[in-house]
Amino acid sequence: MKRTLKPKSCGFTIVELIIAVVVTMIVALGMGIVWANSQRAYQVTYDKVYADVVTDSFVARRLFDSTVRKSSAGSIALGSSGEFAEFQYYNNDDSTYLDRYTRFYVSDTDLMAEYGSLNEAGEPTTLNTDTVCGNVDSCVFRNNGGSVRMILTLDDGDKSNVIVTSAFTHN
């Protein structure tokens, strides 16, 4: 009698397919959990970096630093308890006397910048007042040797930020 050989079957058994599907689902579920956690962490970091108190403190620091740097060293006035800071400076290169000023102070919960002109006798005239930032918890100005320091605390009830900046006068 002649024996015939059955050809070897090509393909997967149902058990192999089920095992492959289960392993794939476990790997996909793990990757999904990692992806969801990274998205959540990204959102938390984004909220911290771009919170109003962070961007407001950045704007306040930049404005304060640029104002101090353009002011004249002998023309800085600070409140006795650090409640305001006033800086006088030249409007342009052709000015023969200090003809402009900027005064920083807190009104309610806003940091304000008052801009004005000075006549030759040094008498001020307010030109405009801008709100630099809101949510101010505290703001103190100090003279620190040859520099002026601003310690600004912003708090919106959810996030808080403290910025300490110090700048030297330019001339």
C-alpha positions as CSV (number, residue, x, y, z in Angstrom):
1,M,0.0,0.0,0.0
2,K,1.2,3.4,-0.9
3,R,1.1,6.1,1.7
4,T,0.2,9.5,0.8
5,L,1.5,12.4,2.7
6,K,-0.8,15.2,3.7
7,P,0.6,18.5,2.8
8,K,1.5,20.6,5.9
9,S,-1.1,23.2,6.6
10,C,-0.1,26.8,6.2
11,G,-1.7,29.3,8.5
12,F,-2.6,29.9,12.1
13,T,-4.8,28.0,14.4
14,I,-7.6,29.7,16.1
15,V,-5.7,29.5,19.4
16,E,-2.7,31.3,17.9
17,L,-5.0,34.0,16.5
18,I,-6.7,34.6,19.9
19,I,-3.3,34.8,21.7
20,A,-2.0,37.3,19.1
21,V,-5.2,39.5,19.4
22,V,-5.0,39.5,23.2
23,V,-1.3,40.4,23.2
24,T,-2.0,43.2,20.7
25,M,-4.9,44.6,22.8
26,I,-2.7,44.6,26.0
27,V,0.1,46.5,24.2
28,A,-2.4,49.0,22.6
29,L,-4.1,49.5,26.0
30,G,-0.7,50.2,27.6
31,M,0.3,52.7,24.9
32,G,-3.1,54.4,25.3
33,I,-2.6,54.9,29.0
34,V,0.9,56.3,28.5
35,W,-0.4,58.6,25.8
36,A,-3.3,59.8,28.0
37,N,-1.0,60.5,30.9
38,S,1.5,62.4,28.8
39,Q,-1.3,64.6,27.4
40,R,-2.5,65.3,30.9
41,A,1.0,66.2,32.1
42,Y,1.4,68.4,29.0
43,Q,-1.8,70.3,29.8
44,V,-0.8,70.8,33.5
45,T,2.6,72.2,32.4
46,Y,1.0,74.4,29.7
47,D,-1.5,75.8,32.3
48,K,1.4,76.6,34.7
49,V,3.6,78.3,32.1
50,Y,0.8,80.3,30.4
51,A,-1.3,81.1,33.5
52,D,-2.3,84.8,33.7
53,V,-0.2,85.3,36.8
54,V,2.9,84.1,34.9
55,T,2.4,86.2,31.8
56,D,1.4,89.2,33.8
57,S,4.5,89.0,36.0
58,F,6.6,88.7,32.8
59,V,5.1,91.8,31.4
60,A,5.5,93.7,34.7
61,R,9.1,92.7,35.0
62,R,10.0,93.7,31.4
63,L,8.3,97.1,31.8
64,F,9.9,97.8,35.2
65,D,13.4,96.8,34.0
66,S,13.2,98.9,30.9
67,T,11.9,101.9,32.8
68,V,14.6,101.7,35.4
69,R,17.4,101.3,32.8
70,K,16.4,104.4,30.9
71,S,16.0,106.6,34.1
72,S,18.5,108.9,35.6
73,A,20.3,107.7,38.7
74,G,19.7,110.8,40.8
75,S,16.0,111.0,40.0
76,I,14.5,107.9,41.6
77,A,11.8,108.4,44.3
78,L,10.6,105.5,46.4
79,G,7.7,105.5,48.9
80,S,8.9,105.3,52.5
81,S,7.3,101.8,52.9
82,G,8.0,100.9,49.2
83,E,4.4,101.5,48.1
84,F,5.5,103.3,44.9
85,A,8.5,104.0,42.7
86,E,8.9,107.0,40.4
87,F,11.6,107.3,37.7
88,Q,12.5,110.4,35.7
89,Y,14.3,110.2,32.4
90,Y,15.0,112.0,29.2
91,N,12.4,111.8,26.5
92,N,15.0,111.8,23.7
93,D,18.7,112.6,23.0
94,D,17.8,116.3,22.4
95,S,16.3,116.8,25.9
96,T,18.3,119.2,28.1
97,Y,16.5,118.3,31.3
98,L,14.6,115.3,32.7
99,D,11.3,115.7,30.9
100,R,9.4,112.4,31.5
101,Y,8.5,110.2,34.4
102,T,6.9,106.9,35.1
103,R,5.4,106.0,38.5
104,F,4.6,102.5,39.5
105,Y,2.0,101.9,42.2
106,V,-0.7,99.4,43.3
107,S,-4.4,100.4,43.1
108,D,-6.8,97.8,44.5
109,T,-5.4,94.6,43.0
110,D,-3.8,96.2,39.9
111,L,-0.2,97.3,39.3
112,M,-0.4,100.7,37.6
113,A,2.1,102.7,35.5
114,E,1.5,106.4,35.4
115,Y,3.3,108.2,32.6
116,G,3.8,111.9,32.4
117,S,5.9,114.9,31.4
118,L,8.0,117.3,33.5
119,N,8.5,120.9,32.9
120,E,11.9,122.6,33.5
121,A,10.9,123.2,37.1
122,G,10.3,119.5,37.6
123,E,6.5,119.9,37.9
124,P,4.7,116.8,36.6
125,T,1.8,116.6,34.2
126,T,0.1,113.2,33.9
127,L,-0.3,112.1,30.3
128,N,-1.8,108.6,30.8
129,T,-2.1,105.7,33.2
130,D,-2.0,102.1,32.2
131,T,-2.8,98.9,34.1
132,V,0.3,96.8,33.9
133,C,-1.2,93.6,35.5
134,G,-4.0,92.5,37.8
135,N,-4.3,90.0,40.6
136,V,-1.6,91.8,42.6
137,D,-1.4,90.4,46.1
138,S,1.6,92.6,47.1
139,C,4.2,94.8,45.5
140,V,7.2,96.5,47.2
141,F,9.9,98.7,45.7
142,R,13.3,98.9,47.4
143,N,16.5,100.7,46.7
144,N,19.3,98.1,46.7
145,G,22.6,99.9,46.5
146,G,22.8,101.2,42.9
147,S,19.8,99.3,41.7
148,V,16.1,99.3,42.3
149,R,14.2,96.1,43.2
150,M,10.6,95.2,42.7
151,I,9.1,92.3,44.6
152,L,5.7,91.5,43.0
153,T,3.3,88.8,44.2
154,L,0.4,87.8,41.9
155,D,-2.3,85.5,43.0
156,D,-5.5,84.7,41.1
157,G,-6.9,82.3,43.7
158,D,-5.7,79.3,41.7
159,K,-2.1,80.0,41.0
160,S,0.4,82.3,42.6
161,N,3.7,83.7,41.3
162,V,6.3,85.8,43.0
163,I,8.7,87.8,40.8
164,V,11.8,89.6,42.1
165,T,13.5,91.9,39.7
166,S,16.3,94.3,40.1
167,A,17.7,96.8,37.5
168,F,20.4,99.5,37.4
169,T,19.8,102.9,36.0
170,H,21.5,103.6,32.7
171,N,22.7,107.2,33.3
